[in-house]
Amino acid sequence: MTTQTHEPPIAQEALDHVLDRVELRLQDHLGRERAQWTSAPTGQASAVVPIDAVADLVHAGGKRLRPAFCASGFLCAGGGPDDPVIVDAAAALELLHAFALIHDDVLDASPLRRGRPTVHERYAAEHRARGWRGESRRFGEGVAILAGDLAYVLADTLTADFTPPARELWGELRTEMIIGQFVDIRSAAAASADLPLARWIAVCKSGHYTIHRPLALGAALAGRPDLAPAFEEYGVALGEAFQLRDDLIDAFGTSESTGKPVGLDVDQHKMTPLIAVAVERDARVRALVAEGGDGGWDAGRLRELLAETGVRAEIEAHIDRLVKRAHGAIARAPIGESWRRILTDMADRVAYRDR
């Protein structure tokens, strides 16, 4: 996160301090795991492949939104910046995010992530280059599934010191993310252009897991369950705005700016709120989506229609309303003024980003 000059220096310095420690924790945690497996018996050097796949993705960068929101929730609730529990919690969230991305790339057949080949593409290419037996695609996807599973396990090992309320939130966060992902691919397969369902998926798959639950987890670790209602209102609204921005970037952005392919939601028949709104507003879109299936859905034509319908402006206006709602929730939250300003600024950066 970029430090803005108007942000309160003491609060921002505390947040930056925690996030710097999170980076070191990630490096140490992954490095220790790799060191354990490099001592495997001779001939088993490949044991480090799944660890390296996770580490390569984590160290390739990313926005670190989940650690930032978790640390903010903890600090604004009175937690100290030197408490190791928040560093572990924020690092665990980033590893959980790596798990989600690696598996999501398999589900979406995405070739790029953060400007690099995705895990399944990289290891499918290695299989082909070495002339190994079997199907290269299945090998690459197998490596990715296992690497994602490993990231999930490594995330969980960082939660040993969670309080019971924090452990409960951690479980809810993981379950929501996976259920939301399932409903997402199911609605795509069923060609279900249902706007309330599309919005529910956006909140469940991304909103809770990206903003609401990390904030609430941080507050729970600091012993401030009273912040849960304000963080839920803020997080759910901003989480939906975050996902809607993703939809717009996917439909109208470029791979050069995002570091990953664009247009995948349309190509994969994802029933995003963007497409659901377009179905409601435009008979041509409605007819295309009604055809359904890989044989009948003209993805190129649908992308053209999305640009013509004016749905982009409607989604932008809805994002504005969601951001206003998030701002209002934080304005009423029982936290310090400095943290209100920081979380308000974070809302703007999340909702109006370009990648």
Secondary structure by P-SEA (a helix, b strand, c coil): ccccccccaaaaaaaaaaaaaaaaaaaaaaaaaaaaaaaccccccccaaaaaaaaaaaaccccaaaaaaaaaaaaaaccccccaaaaaaaaaaaaaaaaaaaaaaaaaccccccccccaaaaaaaaaaaacccccaaaaaaaaaaaaaaaaaaaaaaaaccccaaaaaaaaaaaaaaaaaaaaaaaaaaaccccaaaaaaaaaaaccccccaaaaaaaaaaaccccaaaaaaaaaaaaaaaaaaaaaaaaacccccccccccccccccccccaaaaaaaaccaaaaaaaaaccccccaaaaaaaaaaccaaaaaaaaaaaaaaaaaaaaaaaccccaaaaaaaaaaaaaaacccc
